[in-house]
Amino acid sequence: MKKKSLLLLLLGILVLLSIGTSFADDIRDRINTQQARIDQGVRSGELIRREADMVQDNLNYIKGTYAWMKADGRLGPVERDRLDDLLDRNSRMIENKKSNPIADLRDGFGDRSNIQ
């Protein structure tokens, strides 16, 4: 009986560890996908430098947060939800910036030197 209980406990632990690893892999995949989207947007001209810098800064923050959250060797459900939320928000921002028909509205806008 004790052997069966111990075996079931070990099996349960292995299942939980494999689920945690797959969630971590999902987060890494999403980070890599966003990095590729930013790089592609810069190459194609869909993202101007300021837009790319903004979403890249966001992604760098997410990468740092992910590393900090995983420092204890695991990623809990609350941490995973937080990272998913950050990645969702940055993904929408990348899409918004890439599909924005006006590339840069501020060029020369703040220059008041020609006002008399």
C-alpha angles and dihedrals in degrees: 000000000000091000092053092048092048091047092050091048092051091046090051091050091051091051092050092048092050091050091050091050092051091051090050090049089051091053091048090049092051091049091050091047092052091048090053091048092052092047091048091048091054092047093049094043093241088121120048117214095262092050092046091049091052097051091039090054088051091050092048089053090050091049091051092047090049092051091048093048092048094047091100090056098255141069114220126207094258091050091046091050091050092051091046090052092050092047092047091052093047091046091055089047092052091050092047093049093045093051096042106120093205108070100191124359097175100063104122092346096115094043107112096169093106095052112106 
